[in-house]
Amino acid sequence: GIVLELLKEAMVSKLGDTKGFLIDGYPQELKDAEEFESKIGEPKLVLCLDCSAETRSSQNSENTETTEDRIESYYQASNPVIAYYESKTQLCKVN
């Protein structure tokens, strides 16, 4: 809720100065996407920067097991979000 309110405030303050917004890393879960749409509106386009788990883990200097757990958690949370926007034809995947 806090993140969404901060996003909304930032977006509203710039409405007259911009043609759109790029929000990095949000929504992370399906409930976040649904709440964003109900409180702010539907996005016109959602970009998904798609890369393999191997690429993601190679960019991280943490413990390998910790990194693998975080990547697995990311994919489990993001796959429903990706499917949601794919069904609405708002998703553009970039490899």
N, C-alpha and C positions, 0 to 999 in steps of 0.2 A: 503494500500500500504506500509506503513512504517513497519508494523509487518512482512509482507511477505519479504521485502528487508532484514530485520534483520535476519529472519530465513534463507534466502538464503545465506547470508554472513557467518553465523555461520555454516551452513551445508557444504559449500564449503571449509571453513577453516579446517574442520575435515575429509574430504573425504578419505584421506589415512590412517586415524587412526581408522576407525570404519566400522562395517558391516551394520549399519543402524541407524535410529534415532527414538526417541520417543518424540513426540511433544504433550504436554499436553494442552488441551483446544483450539486447533486450528485444523480445521476451525470451526468457530461458526455459519457461515451462508453458504448457498449453493454457493453464489458468491465467497466466500473465497476459497472453495474447487475447483471450476472451475479455478480460477486465479492461485492457487497453481499448479494445473496440467499443465496449459499453460506455466508458468514461470519456474517451477522446475521439474515437472514430476509426473506421477501417483504413488501413494503409492502402495506398494505390499500388505499391510495389514492395516486395520483400526480397532482399538479396541474401543468398546463402552462399558463403564462401566455403566450398566443399573441398576437404582434403582428407587424406587417409589418416588413420590412427598413427601410422608410422611417422608421417610428416609431423603431426602434432607432437608426438613424443620426442622427436629429434630436436625440436625447438625449445625443449625444457631441460634444465640442468638439475632438476630434483631427483630424488630417489626413484629408480625405475618402477618399482612396485607402486609407489604413491602416484606417479605419473599415469601409469596404466589404469589405476583405480579411478582417477579423476577423469580420464578420457572416456572410460566406460560409463561413468555417471553422466558425463556430458551427452554422449550419444543416446543414452536411455531417456534423458529429459528432452533432448532436442528433436528426436525422431517424430514424436507426436505433433510438435509445433510445425515441423517441415511438412508433414502429411496434411495438416490443417490448412496451411497456406497453398499447398499444391491443389487441394480440392477446390479452393476458391480461385484458382488460376492467378494468384498474385505473386507466386514464387518464381524467382529467376536464380538458378544455380550457376555458380561460377567455379570452375575447377582451378 
